[in-house]
Amino acid sequence: MDNRPQWGTRAGFIMAAVGSAVGLGNIWRFPAVAYENGGGAFFLPYLFAILTAGIPLLVLEFTLGHKYRGSAPLTFARLNKKTEWLGWWQVAISFVISTYYAVIIAWAMSFAYFSFGEKWGKDPGAFLFGDYLKLAEAPGQVGSIVPSVFIPLVLVWIIALGVLFKGVKKGIEAANKIFIPALVILFLVIVVRAVTLDGAAQGLDAFFKPNWSLIAEPKVWVAAYGQIFFSLSIGFAIMITYSSYLPKKTDLTNNAFITAFANSGFELLAGIGVFAALGFMAAQQGVAVSEVVAGGVGLAFVVFPQIISEFPAFNGLLGSIFFLCLVLAGLTSLISIIETYVAGIQDKFKVSRNKAVAIGGGISAVISILFATQGGLYFLDAADYFINQFGIVVAGFAEVVIVAWVLREMKVLQQHANSMSDMLLGAWWKVCLGVITPVVLGYMMIQNFINNIKDNYEGYPTSFLLYTGWGVALAAIVVGFVFAAFKWQKGALDLPSTDSKGVSK
């Protein structure tokens, strides 16, 4: 008997998967990455990366979760007892991300409020780092807790854990059915307003104008694969966990295509909105679009407040809508990230869902307070960079190599996916995952390692990076082996039998 919860509808699962994939990176990372890597020409390697890595990896993780009916640790333990550590490693990566991701959502909440009356004044940069974050003078200094960050952070955790306490169907699925349509509608408001501003055409021209000379450069293709990899929630246990809640009869391949292209559609929408707004800003300042382009935290919390201040009308409302979009995109991703370790704790230690949410979410919430201190931004920046570059990329590489090369499970998984799906997987799937994806991820991994040995990330002191960056990435692997050492309860690794309707017996 297996009491594993299930999604209420297929649409509910897709909304949740899209909600996980559509996060802050879609809005503040994709537009800048596309612009810097050839503009319109970037869409060619980007589409190639979706078809040769994004969708094949999604199909792989959907199939693993669906076939083995468990969280990432349980799925990999059922696949082969020797690979359980990989599932815990991915869960540990998610745990680290959840601790600081919640803080960025808290910033967006604050700025949704600051938009009314443009409380950032004439210099949004000075306001963000000085007035709001009260940033410490040097990396490594903790300083005191910043109340203006801590209070919305508490609210973020109340919402996220509140949804998770409600469960899969009544919590995660119900929340995504509200958050995702709301996010798309609100962002469309931003896009429609942005494209009607003076200078919007120049911004869109800068975004879409192809620079074909860059296509031959390997870094552009690596950037495309990196964007797909980071934005689809692959490699850190989310999609394996979510697909384990699917009923027996479900179209795995189709679900992967829908999820991938819905995510990319939102990225394109974000690019249009962001670059139309940047074009307006450039026109207002009488400079080229290239001079105002930014990505990441700088785009969201420095450049956008400047743009909002220059809007001809309804700037407070439009600013609030933009930051509310960041909050919604962040929350849907945060909820999926926390669910990975909630499910892992439940499966391994046979505790109730409420207990798993309270323990896992509670510990993560307490640790997140570190990022709400005066030195929080430095800790956040280092942890985010290293857990992405040396956590997600390496874990994704390990997953593909272990499944395709070491265990040689591709044929079995292909048969399982094809028995469920209208769209059958052929040789392309095995070639993509057996050759293309490991080669690209391996190249990314080696290049990242060389670059970071050569130069310290952001020029941070080595001593600081050893415990906030390298140490965090390494600790995630160690945690994987530690948790894998705990014994499963008798019968826990047996696959539950199912009837023809997909109901667990």
Protein Blocks (a to p, Z undefined) as FASTA:
>chain_A
ZZbdcdfbfklmmmmmmmmmmcfklmmmmmmmmmmnopjmmmmmmmmmmmmmmmmmmmmm
mmmmmmnopafklmmmmmomklmmmmmmmmmmmmmmmmmmmmmmmmmmmmmmmmnoplnm
mmlmlmmmmmmnopafbghilbjadfklmmmmmmmmmmmmmmmmnommlmmmmmmmmmmm
mmmmmmmmmmmmmmmpghklmmmmmmmmccfklmmpmklmmmmmmmmmmmnogoilmlmm
mmmmpcfbdcfklmmmmmmmmmmmmmmmmmmmmmmmmmmmmmmnopafklmgcehjllmm
mmmmmmmmmpmbhklmmmmmmmmmmmmmmmmmmmmmmmmmmmmmmmmnopafklmmmmmm
mmmmmmmmmmmmmklmmmmmmmmmmmmmmmmmmmmmmmmmmmmmmnopmlmmmmmmmmmp
mbdcdfklmmmmmmmmmmmmmmmmmmmmmmmmmpcghhiafklmmmmmmmmmmmmmmmmm
mmmmpccdehklpccdddfkopaZZ
